[in-house]
């Protein structure tokens, strides 16, 4: 479960932050139901991560590699839960807890700069430079809010879409499963990034959905 959290929590932290004061910024949550398979690196090894979004409910599901489980996140409320299928456990991430609160609050200093157009998996997207407090990341995002490519400024980690499928998503896949035991988010994660090593500071440059935070790479 430690490896599961080390991968899942940094990714989850990047999925809902909204740069509230950015005047020229991309759509940062898909406006249509979509499922995307991304290529990334975990401990130096290639890996694939599949994510899906329901536009109307503003929910995101991220599959964890190797069948360890999945994450569900409510972008509107900043709440979510992590399902660990091998152990049949659910870790709640309520908005009232410190770690979940980090997901619900945006950086108010992040700045987006357009850097021209590109194509990824034969889909058009706009390259954006994302800056905040000395950190920089880049992402290529479609007009309807799908991140096709993302790269932290340090060159480590990053994501790139392999497939994009626009189709209605089954709402049951975003619902809380029955018959699973509850567990609380680990106390180290609640204490903050220094203790957990997983959550970026509130107010750091958190890119749009599907993007690793600048300076954070899967471990």
N, C-alpha and C positions, 0 to 999 in steps of 0.2 A: 504493500500500500504506500510505502514511502516513495518509491519510484513513480507510482501513479500520481501522487500529489505534486512531485517535483516537476512533472511534465504539465499536468492539468492546470494548476493554479496560476503559473505565469501566463499561460495562454488565455485562461479565463479573464485574468485581470485586464487583458487588452481588448476585450470584446464590447465594452459598453461605455467607455469614457468619451465624453462629448466636449470638444473644445469650445466652450460656450461663447467666447468673445471673438472667435474667428469670423471675419467679415466675408472672406472668400474661401469657402471650404467645400469639400465634396459632400454628397449624400453619404452618410456613414452607417446606415442600416439599410439592407436590401428592401426595395419597395415592391418586390415581387417574391413569391415563394421560390426558393432556389436551394439546390444542394451542390456543394463544391468539394472536390477532392483536391487537397493540397499536398505538395511535396515539401518536406522539410528535412532537417537533420537532428537526430537525437543521439547524444554522446558520440558524435562523429559518424554515425551510421544513417544512411538514407531511410526515411520513413514517410508514410502517407497518413494524413489525417483528414477525415471526412466531417464536414460541417453542413448543417441545414438550417434554414430560417423560415419562419412563418411570418409573412409581412403584416397581416391584420392583427395578430396577437402580439407581435414583436417579441417572439421567442426564438431562441437559438439552441440547437443541439450540436454538441461536438462529440464525436466518437473518439475514444482513447485507443491507441494502437494495442495490438496483441489481445484484444477481447477483454480488457480490464474493466470496461464500463463506458460511461458517457456522462456528459454534463448537460444540464438544462439551465438556461439563464433567461430571466424576464428582464428585458432591456428597460421597460417602463418603470419597474419598481426597484431594480438593482438587486433583486433576490434571485436565488437559484438553489439547485441541489446537485450533488455529485452521486451518481449511482455506481456502486462497486459490485458488479454482477458476480464475480467468483465468490465473494463473501456474503452476498445478498444483504448489503448494507447501504444506507443512504446518509450522506453527510449534508445536513441543511446549511444553507448560507443565507440567513435572514438579514434583511436590511438593517436591523438594529445592531448587528454585531460589527465590530471594528473592521474585519476583513471585508465583509460584504459592503459596508459603507464606502469603502474605497472604490468599489465598482460603480457606485451610484453618483459619485461626485466628479465633476469634470475639472480638467485643468482650465483655468481662466486666462492663461498666458500663452497657450500653444498657438503657433502661427503656421498657416498653410500657404505654400507658394506653388503655383502651377509651373510645371516644367515641360509642357508639351504632351502630345499624344503618343500612344503606342498601341500595340496589339499583343494580347496574351491568349493562348488557346483560340486564336482567330476571332477574338472579341475586342472591340475598341475600348480603350481605357485612357484616363488622364493620369500622367505622372504628377505626384504631389511631393513636395519637400515639407517635412513636418519638423518644426523646431520648438524647443522649449528649454529654458534654463541650461543652455550649453549643450544640449543633446539634440541629435538629428536623426531622423529616419526618413525613408522614402517608401511610397506606395503607388501602385497603379490601380485606379478605382474606376469602375464603370459609371455611366450616368445614372444607373438605377441602384447604385450603392453596393455593388459586389466588389470586394477586394480581390484582384487577380494576382498581384505580386506585392511583396513587402520585404523590406530589408532594413534592419537596424543600422545605425551609423557606424557601429564597430565592425560591421561585415560578418558577424557571427550569426548563425541561425537564419531566420528569414523563412518566408513562405512563398510558394508559387503554385498557381492553380494548374492542375492537370486536366480536370474535366469540370464543366459547369452545366448543370441540368436545371432548366427552368420548368417547374411542374408543381402542381398543388401538393403540399405536404400533408401526410396523415396526422391529424391532431393527436391521435393516441400515442404517437411516438414522442410527444412532448409532455405527456401527462406523468404524474408521479406513479411509479409501479406499486402494486399491492404486494403484501407479504414480505417486505424488506424491513430489516431492523434499522432504527434510527441511531445516528451517532452525531456528536457535536463537532463543529469545526475545531481542529487542534488548537490548544491554548497558545502554542508558539505562533501560529498563523494570526491569531487574534491580537497578539502583542505587537505585530507590525513587521515590516520587512527586515529589520535588523535581526529579529529573532527567527523568523521563518525562512528568510532567504528567498522568498517567493513573490511577495507583493511589492510593486513599485510604490514609491512615496506618492501620497495624494498631491496633485498639482504637477506631477511629472508629465513629460510629453507622451501621453498615451495615444497611439494611433488608432484609426478606425477599426471596425470589426474584422477579425481574422489576422491582425497584425501583431507581431511581438513588440512589446515596449522597447524603445531604444535602450541599449545597454543590457537587455535581458535576452538570453538564448536558452533553448531547451537544454536540460542537463541530463 
